[in-house]
Amino acid sequence: MSILDLAELPRLLDPQLSPDGRSVIYTVTRADWKANRPVPHIWRQAIGGGLPLQITNGETGELSARWSPDAASILFLSRRNEADTQIYLLSPAGGEAQALTKHASAVSQPAWSPDGASIYFVAADARTAEERERDRLRDDVFAFEENFKHRHLWKVTVASGVEQKLTDGAFSVLSYRPSRDGRYIAFHRAPTPLAGDAARSEIWIAGADGSSPRAITANAIEEIEAELSPDHSRLLFVAEANQRLEPYHASTLFVVPVAGGAPELLLPDFPYAIEHASWAPDATILAVVNMGVHSEIFRIDPGAKRARALTEGRHSVQFWSLVSGARRMVFQLDEPSRIGDVWTLPLEGGTPVRVTGQYDTLERDFNLPRQEKVVWKGADGTSVEGVLFYPLGYETEKRYPLVVQLHGGPAESDKFGYGPGVIVNYVPVLTAKGYLVLRPNYRGSSGYGNAFLRDLVGGYFRNMHLDVMAGVDLLVRQGLADGDRLAVMGWSAGGHLTNKLITFTERFKAAASSAGAANWTSLFAQTDTRTNRALWFGGTPWQKDAPWETFWAQSPLKDASKVRTPTLFFVGQEDPRVPMPQSVEMYRALAANGVATRLFVAPREGHQWAELRHQLSKANIELEWFERHVMGRGYAWELAPGDAAQAPANPR
């Protein structure tokens, strides 16, 4: 596969099963080089077979398609001819969509009421006339972190288009779930919509019309996916907390009485991480569980406090939801040979059934890398694992150059399949060029229990860099990897770790750090999220008796003088999570010390890069760097369709 093959590979997203269980809708995104982004359109596929049918084709694309309760209509979000994203309605057979809302701000998170008469949504408060006039005059000085608009829950009546605001006040609704019978709504309410205030959110419930709102929780953790039980007596939620509701533990499942009382940790000794959960009609709970290099669907018995896996395989479960009326779940599986086809499974379990065949020809059209789980021991004897991708045409007697790819989070894990960043990480392209690729689930990753996850608390770089090097050493000892031809790359937390590794060892011949931290002290004030960072380092930089030594000792910048590895840096100019100054600090240090280095900045991009040409440029720049410094050979840039047949000038 080439970079362009990956960029133009259609990607399925957000499958939704019809209430009668007969059809599924989903979006298919394709590269639009003129628009410079992937554009999604909605497709429908019968469960029993037949050809898929594309039912939308708007220029700006469509998202968040949802079946009406009677399966007679589909809502979706699109901007189309409006200034902001609005709700549209469409027949499942296709045809002309009708705009339902003309809201004063962009609409998000649409959901049908169970009776089909209304649609809920979340929207930011509209700008006032005074604010619009100030914009016109460019009288636009603003107060930092005060220039937001609160986000509230609304309802629009389908028959009339009349909108009703269900929440109001100096708070924001982050997400919500209507009860199955339509009588209540559970929602997450935070003091502001800022990312840093998510941990200050609490769960509230209200009547379907927004009446009688009351708080259910009061704590210092971020809860997600709150949902009322079928009998309204309990509420489940997922949180990264322990039984004492202390933060930064493995993501797990809680149940709290609606009448009042403390949340109960449902599976105290569960060794994995729960990512998503929902009540089944029989009051058991179905969940997606991260088990390290794979994720599975589980059934959980709240009374017996037992969990049982309903699936097993070399895959990652994505976009999972359940449909009570159809008594089935729908989801996608990211697999080594299929990058996200849609599957269904009965609520009680059984054999999953694949619905779509989007990737039937993937293995026929392209050589894909072999994937295997590898396991090794960290420096302290702890078991560590990862996914190894073999180069195409692998021969047992040869040693191969190795690229180590480090996932973000750090409380995430790499799994079988390719993950959402397939264009940015381009594993099939690397393996086609003769590289082994190792994706290690180093200390701090999720899916391996609390001790493994919390190794960062109080010191961050304790074992993660040692775990990575132990994995590299294993592959070298086994005769797979050439220890003289190593490269490392990572994004976000993977960028932090890349920065650490190049200060720790000179063994890597090339490195690429994307959105990585250089100086934990300065980052603490720059970033939009600080809660976890205070736990990692034992406090804040501005408290009395601040843990300055810990912040500085763990900062890659402290040891930048040791770096000899030629290193690239990438950052989005608008990144709020790991802002551009972090990459600048690391780049300036290496450049001043005579180390080969370059810093590339993507305008308009945040923490993740979305524009196609930015993704293509990153891959070209990175591959050229690896080919030069690891392989000692040249590289021909891949160009976007229609571009002039020569690469941009790229000296050094």
N, C-alpha and C positions, 0 to 999 in steps of 0.2 A: 504494500500500500504506500502511496505517496501522501504528502501533507494535503494536497488538493483532494485526493480520494477521501480522506477522513473528513475534510471540511464539507464536502458535498454529499457525504453519506446521510441519507434521511434518518432523523431521530424521532422515535415515538415518545410521546409524553402524556401523562395525565389520563389514563384510561378510566372510563366510567361505564358501569354496567347498567342496562335499563332495568326499571323496577320489575318487569316481567321476566328478566333473565334471558331475553331472546337476542339482544344486540348489545354491542359495545361501541361507544364513541371515544375518540382519542384525537390528539393533535399530532400532525407530522410536520416537523420543521425541516426546511431545506435552505441551503445557502442562497442568498440573493446578493450577488456582488454589486449590483447597482445600488441597492439599499444599504450595503455593507453590514448586513446582519442576517442571522437565520430568521426566516419568516414562517410562522406556524399557520396551518389550516386544519380544519376539522374533518375527520373521516368517520364513516360508520361501517361496521362489519357485523354480519349475522353470526351468532354463536355456532349455528349448525353448518356453516360453510358458505360458499359463494364469494364473489369478488368484492373487495372493499370499495366503498363509494365515497369520493370526496364531495362534501356538501357545502363547503364555503371556499371562497376564493378572493377575499378582499385584499386590496393592495397592501394594507398595513398589517394584515394577519388577524387571527382570532385566538383567544385563550379561554381557559376555565369553562369549557363546555359542560353543562349539567342537564340531565334528563328531568322533565317535569314528573310529578308522582304518577300521572296516568300515561306516561311515555308518549304523549301526543305532541309534545313541544320540547325544544332544546333552547336553553339560554346560553349565551356566550358573551365575552367581553371583547370589545374592539374600539379603536379610536375612529376609524373610518373618516367621515367628514366632520367630526366633532373636534373641539379643542382638547377635550379630555376623554379618557376611556369611559365608555358607557355600556349598559346592558342592552343586548339585542335578543330577539326571539326568532326561532327558525323551525320549520317543519323537519322531522327526521328524514323526510325524503329529499330535502334540499329546497332550492328555490330562493326567492328574495327574502332576506331577513328584514325584520321590522324593529326599529329602535323603540325601546321601552322607556328609557330614562333620558333626561336632559339635565343631569345633575350639575351643579355649579362647580364641582371639583371631580377629580377622577374617582371612579367606582372600583372597588376591589372586593374579593372574598364573597362572591354571590352564592346564595343557597336558597332553594325553594322552601317555602313553608310546606309541611306535610299534606295540607289540603290542596296545594297547588294554586291557591288564590293570590298569594303574595310571594315576593322574593326579598330576602334580606340582603343587605350589603353593608360594607364599611366604607366611609369616605371622610376625608379631611374637611374641616370647616372651611367655608369659602372665604376668599379675600374680601375685605370690606371695600367700599367705594373710596374711602380715604387712602387705603393701602394701594389700590390701583392707581389713584392719582399721583401718589408719591413715586410709584414705579414709572409713570409716564414722564415725570419731571426729573427722574434719576436722583431723586432725594432718597437714596436707598441705603444709608448707613443703618446697620442693624446690630442688635445686641447678641453676642455669641451665645448659642444654645438657648436663646429665648425667641428665635425667629421661626418657630414651628407653629403648625396648626394642629389642634387636637383632632383626633380621629374618633368618629362616633358611629354607632349602629343605626341603620335606617331600614325601612321597609317600604316597598313600592307595591301597590295593588295592580295586578296584571290586567284586569279588565279596564281600569280607568287611567292608569299611569300616575295616580296620585301618590305622592311620597309622604312618609311620616317618619320623623326623627324619634328614635326609641331611647336614646341616651343623650344626656347633655350635661355640661359642666366642665370644670377644670381637671379633666382626666382624659385618657385615651383608651379606646377599645383596641386591643392587639389582635384578638381572634375570638371566635364564638362557635357554639354548636347548638342548634335547636334540639329540643327533646324529640323523641321519635313520634310522640302523639301530638306535637305542636303546641303544647300548653305552656312550656317554659323555654327559656334560653339560658345557657351557661356561657359566661364570657370572661375573658381575662382583661382586667382593668389596671392600667398603670398611670402614675402621676403625669407622665409625658410620653410622647411616641419615640423619644430618643433611645437608641440601642442600649446605652448605659443604664437606663432605668427599667429594663426588662425584669431584673431581679427584684424590683420593688412592686411588681404587679401582684394582684391577688385575684382569686376566683370569686365571681359574683353570679347570682342567679336572679332572674326577673321573669315576670309573666311575658307571654308572647307579644304583648303590646308595649313592653318596657315597664310595666307597672310593678310596684312593690319590690324594687331592687334591694338586695341585701348581700353582704359579704359572707362567704363561706370559709375563707382562709385568712390568716393574718400571720405572716412569717417573713423571713428574709431570703427566700429562694424563688427562682423562676419556675412556675408551673406551666405546662403546656397541655393541649389536647383534653381539656376538661369536658366530661360528658356525663349527663344524668343517666342513672340506671333505668331500665324499663318501668320500674315501679316508683321512680322518683325518690326513693329513700336514700340512695347513696350517689356519690359522684366519684368518678375515677379521674386521675390525672397522672401525667408522667413528669418526673423531675430528677435532676442530678443532685440527690440529697440522700442522707441516711435517715434512720428512724427518728433522730432528734431534730430533723429538718435543718441540719448543717449542710452548707453547700459544698460543691465539688466532690461528689461521689459518683459512682456508676449510675447512669440513667436507669431509673427503675419506676415501678408502678405503685401508686398509692390509691387508697379508697377512703373517703371521708363521709360521715353521716351528714345529710342535708340539714337535719334538725339541730346539728351542733355537735362538737366533739373534735378530738385530735385526729389528724390523718393517720391512717395505718399503713405501714410499709407491708405490702401484700406478700412479697417473697424475700424475706430477710437474707437468706443464704444463696440466692440465685447468683450463679457465677458469671452471667452475661449481662448485656446492656439492652434494655427495652427502648426501642425507638418510637413506636407508634402503638396505640391500643384503642379498642372500641368494645362496647358491650355487645354481646350476642343476644338474640331474643330470649334465650333461656337463662339469662343473667350470668352466664360464664363470660369470660373476657378473651378476645382474640387479640394477638399482638404480633408485631414484627420485632424480632430479636437479633441483635448483633452478636455474632459468635466469633468475631475476629476476622478470619479470611473468608467468611461466608455469613449470610444472614438468612433466617428461617421464620416461618409463621408458626406460632405456638397457640395452644388453647390453655387458658389458665382457669382453674377452679378456685374462686375466692374463698369458699367455705373450707375446703381441704387444704388450701394454699399449696396446690400442686400445679406444675406446668408440664405440658407434653407437646413435643414438636409434631407438627402436621406435615412439614416438608423436610427434605434433606437433599442437598446437592452442592455442586460447585457453582454457586451463583450468589447474586445479591438481589434481595427483594426490594422493589422500588414502586412508588405511587400506588400503595396498597389501600383498598377501602372495602367495606362490606355492604351488601344490599340485603336487608332483612327479608323483604318481600320475596326476593328471588332465592333466598337461602344460599347465597353464594358470595364469595369474595372475588375481587378482580385485582390484578397487580401485573407488574412487569418483572421479568427476570433478566438481569445483566449476566451473560454467560460468556465463556471463552469463544463460542462460535456464533452467538446471537446477542447483539448489543441492544436488548430491550424489547423483545416481543411480548405481547399481552397474553396472560393466562387467567383461568378461573379455577376455583376450588370450592366444593361444597363447604358450608359452615362447619359441618361435623367432621370434615377431613375427607380423605380418600386420595384419588389420583388426580393431580392437576391436569387441566386440559388447555393446550395451547390454542389460542383463537386466531392470532394474526400470523402471517407468513412474510413479514417485511424483510426478514433476513434469511429467507430460504436459500438465496443464491450467494450469500456472503462468502462461504467457504469455497464455492465453485469459482467465483470471480477473483478471489484474492487468497494468497497464502497467509494464513494467520499463525501467530506464534503459539507453541505449546505452553501451557500454564501448569505449574505444579506448586503445591505447598512445600515450603522448606522450614525446618525447625532447627534451632541451635540454642546454645546456652550463653546467657550474658556473662559478664565478668564476675558477677556474684552468684552464678549458678542458676539464675531464673530462666525458665524456658521462654524463648522468643520465637515468633514465626513470621513468615511473610510469603508473598507470592513471587515466584520466579518465572520469567518469560524467556524462552529459549530463542536464539537466533534461527532464522530460516535456514534450512539445510544443515542443521546441527550435526557435527561429527564428534564422536566420543573421544577421539584421540587428540582433538585440538583444544587449546585454551582460547577463550574469547574475551574481548574488551567488555567491561562491565559498566553500565550506568545505574547508579543507585537513585531511585526516585522516592522522595520523602513526602508523605501526605501532610495535609494541614490539620488544623484543630487546636492543639494536638490530640484532643479527645475524639478522634475519628479512627478508622482503620481501613486499610486497603483490602479489597476482597477480590475473589475471582471475577472475571469480566474486565471491563475497562474503565468504569467510573464515569462521572459526568464530565470530567475534563479531558475527554479523549483527544480533542484537537490540540489542547495546550500541552498534554503530556506525550502524545503521538507514539505510544509504545509500538504499534505495528510498523511504524516507519523506522524506528531504531532497530528493531529485530531484523527488518529487511536489509539494513545496512551492516548486519553482522554483529550487533551488540547483544549481550545478555542484559536483561533488565531485572533488578531486584527491587521490590516494594516491601520494605520491612515495617512491621508493626512494632515499633520501638516502644520503650517504656513511656507511659503517658497516653498510649492508645486505648481506645475503648473496646469492650468485648471480652476483656480478660480479668475482670474483677477489680475491686477497690484498691488493693495494694499496688497492682500494676498501674492503674490510672493515676493514683495519688503519689507516685514516686517523685513528681515534680514539686509537691508542696514543701515549701521551706527552702528550696534551692534550685529549682528548674533543671539545669544540666547536671543531674546526678549520674544517671545510667544511660540516657537515650543515645548519646554519641558512642558510648561503649557498646551498646547493643548493636548499633549499625556496623561498627567495625568488626565485631565478632561474627556477624553475618557475612561480611565481605571475606574475612579470614576463612570461614568454612568453605565458601565457594572456591577460594584459591587452593585450600588444602585438598579439596575433592578433584582438582584438576579441571574445573569448569571455567573459572575466571583467570585471566592474565593479570597478576598483581602489579604489573608495570603499565597497565592500560586501564585506569580507573577514572570514572567521572561521577559527579554527584549533582543533583538538582532538586529543588523543592520550592513550594509556594506557601506563603503565610507561615504557619508553624514549621513547615518543611523548609522555608527560607531561613527562619531563625536557626534551625539545626544545621543547615548548610553553612551558615556563617560560623557556627561553633566548630564544625568539622574542619574547615580550612585553617582555623587557628590551632587545632589540636593535632593535625597530622599533615605531612607533606606528600602523602601517598597518592592523592588525587591529582591527575594531570590537568584536569579542567573542572570548573564548577560553574553553576548558574543559580543565583539566589533571587527569587521573586517575592516581593513584598515581605522581606525579612527584617527582623529587628537587629540593630547594631548596639544600641545603648538603652538598657531597660529603664534607666532613670528618666531620660528625656522622653522615651516612648510613653511612660506612664501618664504624662501630662498631655501628650499629643493625641492619644488614641481615644476612640469613642466608647471603649469598654475597659473597665478597670477592676471589676469585682474579683475575677479569677487571678489577676496579676497581683493583687494585694495578698492573696493566699499563697501564691507561688513564692513570694519574697518576704513574707512575714510582716507585711505592713505597707505603708505608703511612704513616698519620699519626703512628704511634708509634715508627717506626724512628729511629735516629740520623741526623741531617741529613735529616729528613723533608721531602718536597717540598710544604711548606705553601703556597707561592706558587701552585703549579699547582692544588692542591685548591681554594683560595679563588678564584683567577682564573677557574676554570671553573664556579663555583657561581652559579646564577641569583640567589641571595639577595644576592650582592655588588652586583648592579646593580638591585635591586628599586626603588630610588628613581627609576629611569628609567621605570617602568611607568605607562602611562596607559590601557591596554586593560582594559575591564570583564572580569573573569576569575572563573570558577567553579573550585572544587577539589572532587574526589571521592576518597574513600579508604575502604578496608575497615578496620574497627576492629581486625581481627586480622591485618592484612597483615604477613608476616614479611620480604618482599623489599624493599619501600619503605614502611616503617612510617609510621603516622599522624603522628608529629612532623614529618616532612618537609612534609606539606601544611599543618600548623599553622604552621610557620615562614614559609612563603610567604604564607599567608593573613594572618597577623598583620602582616607587612610591608606588604602592600597596604592592609589596613584602616587601619593607622596613618598611611599616606600619603594617605588620602582617595580611594583608587581603589575603584570599585564592585566588590565581591567578596563571595562566599559560599563557605562550606566545608560539604560534606555528607558525613556519616560513615555507613557502612552497618554496623550491628551484625552479628556472626557471620561477616562476610565476610573472606576472605583477599585475596590479590593479584588474583584474578579474582572477580567477583561471580556468584553462582549462583542466588540467589532471584529468582523472577519479579517480585515487587513491587519489589524493589530495582532491577532492570533497567528496569522500567516507569517508576519514579520518576526515575531518572537521565535517561532519554530525554525525559520531560516537562519536567524542570527545564532541561535543556540547550536543547531546542527553544524553550521560552519565552524563554530568555536570548538566543538567536540572533535570534529573530523580533523581539524588542524592540530590541536594539542594532544589528542589521544591517539589518533590513527596516523597522523603525519601525511595527510592527503588533502586534496582540494575538494571543494563542494560547489555544485551548481545550484543556484537559488531556484526555487519553484515560484512561479509567478501566477497571479490571479488571472482568470480567463480574460483575454482581450488586452492584457498589458503588453508593452513593448518587450521584445525578445532579448532583454539584457537585464541583469540584476542591478539593483541600486548600488552606487559606489559605496564600498564597505571596506575601507583600508584597515590595516592592522590585523 
